[in-house]
Amino acid sequence: MKKYIICFLLLLCVGGAAAGYLVMHENERLSGEEAQYIEDNAAAAAAGEVTRTTTKLIAETYDEQTKEVSKEIVNIPSAFLGLTRTQLIEKLAAYMDDMPLEELNSGLVNYELMYFSPEYIMTRKTYNLPEDFNKYYIRMTRGCITVYYSDQDTVCEYTDIQLEDLPENLQASVISGMKIRGEKELYDFLENYSS
C-alpha cells in the first residue's frame, strides 16, 4: 500500500511540475498564427518579395507604461511601396534616426517591422515617456534666453529676457542648458523673468 501512495505522490509531483512549466512558458510557445507569420516572413524575404499598392498595413502602437496595444489596418503609405523586407526595415530605422518632434515628445523608443508579406505588413511603434522627460530646454542665444523643444535643436520661442535679468544661480544653469519639464513650468519661468 505504501508503494502505491509513494508512486501516486511521485506522479502527482511530476504532473504538477510539468503543468507549472507549461504555464510559465505559455507566452513563449507560438500559436499556429504566429508560426505562420514567421514562415511567411522567411518566405517573403527569401523570394525578394516587395510591397504593392494592394498591400495592407497593420499599424500597431504599444505603450510600455500602460501596456496598451492598439492596431489599425490602413492602406500602405506611398513611402513603403515597392520595398523589400530589408529595405522596409532600413526605412523604419531611418525614421527613428530622424524622427519628427511630436514623436520624440510622445516618447517613441522603437519602430520595427513585425510581419512582412506582399499582402500584409505589420509595424509596431513602441512608446515610453519617462517620468523625468524634459519637454523644453532654455539656453542663451546672443545674450537673450531662447526656448528649445526637447530635441534641443528646434526653437520654440525667442524671448527678450537678458541673461543679466536672471538671478546668478539661474544664469549658470541657462548657460549650460536648463531643463524644463512641461508647459506650466515654462510659463512660470517666462512670466517671472519677462519685463
Salt bridges, closest charged atoms under 4 A:
GLU28 OE1 - HIS25 ND1 3.16
GLU49 OE1 - ARG52 NH2 3.57
GLU60 OE1 - LYS71 NZ 3.48
GLU60 OE2 - ARG124 NE 2.39
GLU103 OE2 - LYS125 NZ 2.57
GLU183 OE2 - LYS135 NZ 2.82
ASP188 OD2 - LYS184 NZ 3.01
